[in-house]
Amino acid sequence: MTQPAEDRPRDWIEALARLRDARTPCALVVVTRLVGSGPREPGARMVVAEGRPVHGTIGGGKLEQLACEHAMSQLARGVAVEALEVPLSDAAGQCCGGKVTLHIEAYPWRTPQVVIFGAGHVAQALAGLAPWLGAEVTLIDPRNAAELVPVPPAHKPWKLLLVDAPEAELEHLPGDSLVLVMTHSHALDLDVLARALTRDFRYLGLIGSERKWSKFRARLLARGFSEAQLARVRCPIGLTKHSKEPNAIALSVAAELSDVLALERLA
């Protein structure tokens, strides 16, 4: 006999995979302990998204309502894992009288943010790979659009932010952003990098040669940054260093970012 979908041993994994691919925040609720009588045995699973069960069941009624409310609160608070004990009579109004312990894992599935300071040839080529990276890419530059070469296309898979003080935008970025510094000015590169080092971003890369990084490193040490802080900077960026052609650099850097994002999605 074919089992109901919610009872097939691994269907909950497929449900989570679909929600991950759609970047829909969700939570997995598992009954881990039952004292006395209860609607489901330990091991029962339910997937919650948008405030309601979307796969499986832990018994229905008030118990599931409480679990859904807690899962949504957990997602909003940014907490990965929590345990919830529910006395069925007192909290859920169920007459079975037992006590259920739930293990709740939250999966926010945030779309990765890649933020590039600079909107020149390499930056635009790299940003054009946004769909392949599966990330939202934003280019930040202090110049006017007419000054940018190449001129950004009208329809592009990335955002362009033109501001007078690009380094100030670092304060508003999520901590898990991937930040790259490749402006038209070495002085601006240094200022942006110095401001970025006051945050703990998921990835921090600076375009340039080992010679450029050696000079930047000395200047940043003189500004009071520690060796540990400077060790977080990736320079030169990219998996290969054999070409200075913008598209080749963009592909190399995209491959490096893809590795970082792959590890992030597995976490």
N, C-alpha and C positions, 0 to 999 in steps of 0.2 A: 504494500500500500504506500502511495506517495505521501510523505509527511507534509503538514502545513508549512508554508514558507517560513514562519517565525520559528519553527522547531528544527529546521534543517541545521546541522551543526555549524556550518560556516557561512550561512547567508548573511549574518550580521556583518561579517567582514566585507562582503560585497556591497552591502548598504552603506557602510562607512566609505568605501572606495568611491561610490557614486557621489556622495556628498562632498568628498574631498575634491573630486574632479570638477564639481560645480562650485567649489569654494564656499559651500554653505556651512556656517558654524553649527556644530552639533555636539551631542554628548552620548556616551555609552553608559547605560545603567545596568549593573549586574547584581543580582541577589547573591550575596556571599554567605549569609548566615540566617538561619531561621530558628527561633526559640518558640516552641509551642506550635499552634496551628497558623497557617498562612495560605494565601492564594496560589503561590508558586514555590517550588523547591529551589534550593541554592543552585546556581548555574543559569537560571533564567535570565535572559538578556532583552533589553529594549534600547532602541536608538531614538533619541529625541532631537528634533530640529524645529525651529520656529515656534517653540512653545508647546509642541504636541508630539506624541509618539508617531514615528514614521516607519518603524519596523519592530516587530516583536511585541511582547507584553510581559509585565511582571505581575499581572493580576487584575488590572483595571481599577476603576473606581477612584476613591480618594487617594489611595496609595500612589497610583500613577500620576495623579494631579500634583501631589506633593513632590514627587520625583522630578516631574517636568519643571515645576517652579524652581526647585533647587538647582537643576541643571542649567536653566537660563541665568539664574543668579551667579552661578559659578563661572559661566562664560563671560558675563559682564564684569566680574571681579578679576578675571584673568588667572584663576586658580586651576591648575591642571588636574589634580586628583583630590577627591574628598570622600569621606565615608559618612553616611547618613543613617542613623538608627530611627526607626519608626515603630512606636508602640501602636499596634493596629487598632486597639480599642480606643485609646485616648486621643491619638493624633489623627487617625484615619477614619474613625467611626465605624470600623468593621468589627463584626461580632465574633470573628475567629479568635481574638484575644491573644494572639502571639506577638512576637517582636521580630521585625525584619531589619537586617543590616544591608544597606546598599552601597556598592562601590561605584562612584560616578567619575568617569574620565571625560574631560572637556577637550574638544578639538576645534579651536577657533578658525583654522584653515584660512588665515589671513593671506591675502594676495601679497607676495613679496614686493618690497619697494626698492627699486634701484634708482638712486639719485646721482646724477652726473653734473658736476660743476664745470661748466663750459659747454658750448654748443657749436664747436668747430667740426672739421671733417671727421675725425675719429669718433667724437661724441655722437654725431648724427648717424654715422654708420652703425655704431653699437646700439643706439636707441632703436634703429630700424629692425633689430633682432628681438624686440620686446615680445612678440607673440611666441617666438621659439623659446625664449627664456621662461615664459609663463609668469611674467612679472609686469608690474606697472613701472614704467620708466619716465622719469622727469628730468629735463635738462634745465639748468639754471644759469643765466648769463647776464652780465650787466650791460651788454650792448643792445642797440636797437636791432630789430629784425632785419632791416635793410643792410646792416653791417655784417651780418652773418654769412659766411661762405662755407659750404654751399647754402643757398637760401632754403630754409625748411619748406617742404611741400605742404600744400593746403590740407591734404589728407594724410595723416601720419599716425602710427601706432604708439605715439608717445606725447607727453605734455611738454610745453615750453613755457618757462617762467622767466620773464625779463624784469630784473630788479636792480636797483642801484647798489645794494649791499648784499651780494649773494651769501656771504658768510653768516649773516644774521638768520638765514633760513634754516641753519643747522639746529637751532633751538627748537624748531617745530617738528622735526623728523622723529618717527618712532625709533626706539633703540635698536630694533632688529633690521633697520635699513642697511642696504649695501651702498656705500658711498664711494664715488670715484671723483678724483680731482684732476681736471685736465682743461684749465682755462687758457685764455690767450696770453696770460701774463704770469711770469714766474713769481712776481711779487704777490699777486692775488692768490696764486697756488699756495704760497707759504702762509698767507693769512687764513685762507680757508682750512688748510690742513691743521694749523695751530688751533683754530676754533673746534675742529672736528675731534682733535685729540682730548678735548675736555669731556667728550661723550664716549661711551663704550659701544660703538656701532658693531654690527655683525661682521662687517667687512669694511676696510678702509684702504683704498688704493690710490696711488699717485702715479700719473703717467710720467715717463722720463727714463733716463739712463741711470746706471749705478753712480756715475759722476754727479749727476744732478742730486740724487738722494744723499750722497756724501756731503754735499754743500748744505742741503736742507737740514740734514741730521745735526751738523755742527751748529747751525743757527738755532734750531729748536732746543738743543741742549743748553745753549747760551740763554735761552728764554726761560729755562727752568724745568723743562720737561725731562722725565726720567727715562732711563734705558728701557724699562718695562713698557712705558707708554709708546716709545718709538718702535718697539718690537712688533706692535700691532699694525704698523704700516706696511703695505705690500708695494714695493717699488724695486725694480721694474714690474709692471703688471702684465698679465698674460701668461699662457703656458709655453709659448715659444717666443724667441727674441730674434728671429732671422729676417724680418722684413720691417721696413718703415712705411710701407704703403698703408693708407688709412683703413681700407677694407680688411687687409690681412691682420692689422693690429686689432681691429674690432672683433674679428672672428676668434682670435687668440684670447682676448679678454673675455668674450662671451663664454668660451669653453671653461675658463677659470671660474666665472660667476656661476655657470651651470653646476659645477662640482659643489660649490658652496651651497647653492639652493637645494641640490639633491640631498645633502646631509641635513639641511634644515627641515625638509619635508619628512625625512625619516625620523626626526627627533620627536 
